[in-house]
Amino acid sequence: MKRGYRYRIYPDSEQCSLLEQYFGGVRFIYNRSLFIQNLMYSKFKQWASNLKPEYFGLFLLCSLVVIWLHFRRRT
């Protein structure tokens, strides 16, 4: 039988700020990845998961997001 646990946390203001930054970053990466996948589908009419991994795998998707973040910080 699987059992779940619930935890309640009470972060202070600094920890709240860090959690908001973390979850904001995660949400940004997810949305950007979804945008890239939808763009691939609109251009090639094929979902990224159906493409060969060497062409468009998770590594490439992460690389695209990192490159995009790098150029975004420079401007």
C-alpha positions in Angstrom: 0.0 0.0 0.0 1.4 3.4 -1.0 1.2 6.1 1.5 1.6 9.8 1.0 2.8 12.4 3.4 1.8 16.0 3.7 4.1 18.6 5.0 3.3 22.2 5.9 6.1 24.7 5.6 6.3 28.2 7.0 9.0 30.1 5.1 10.1 33.5 6.1 10.2 36.4 3.7 13.6 35.6 2.2 12.7 32.0 1.7 9.4 33.0 0.1 11.3 35.2 -2.3 13.7 32.3 -3.2 10.8 29.9 -3.7 9.0 32.4 -6.0 12.2 32.8 -8.0 12.6 29.1 -8.3 9.0 28.3 -9.3 9.0 31.3 -11.7 12.1 29.9 -13.4 10.6 26.4 -13.6 7.4 27.8 -15.1 9.4 29.9 -17.6 11.5 26.8 -18.7 8.3 24.7 -19.1 6.5 27.4 -21.1 9.6 28.0 -23.3 9.9 24.3 -24.0 6.3 24.1 -24.8 6.7 27.0 -27.2 9.6 25.3 -28.9 7.7 22.0 -29.3 4.7 23.8 -30.8 6.9 25.7 -33.1 8.5 22.4 -34.3 5.0 21.0 -34.9 3.8 24.0 -36.8 6.9 23.9 -39.1 7.3 20.2 -39.6 3.9 18.8 -38.7 5.4 16.3 -36.4 5.6 16.3 -32.6 9.1 16.5 -31.1 8.6 13.2 -29.4 8.2 11.5 -32.8 11.4 12.8 -34.2 14.6 10.9 -33.8 16.3 11.7 -30.5 19.5 12.8 -32.1 17.6 15.5 -33.9 15.4 16.8 -31.2 15.7 15.2 -27.8 15.6 16.6 -24.3 19.2 17.5 -24.5 18.7 19.7 -27.6 15.6 21.3 -26.0 17.5 22.2 -22.9 20.4 23.5 -25.0 18.0 25.8 -26.9 16.6 27.2 -23.7 20.1 27.8 -22.2 21.2 29.6 -25.4 18.1 31.7 -25.4 18.6 32.6 -21.7 22.2 33.5 -22.4 21.3 35.9 -25.2 18.4 37.3 -23.2 20.8 38.2 -20.3 23.2 40.0 -22.7 20.6 42.3 -24.1 
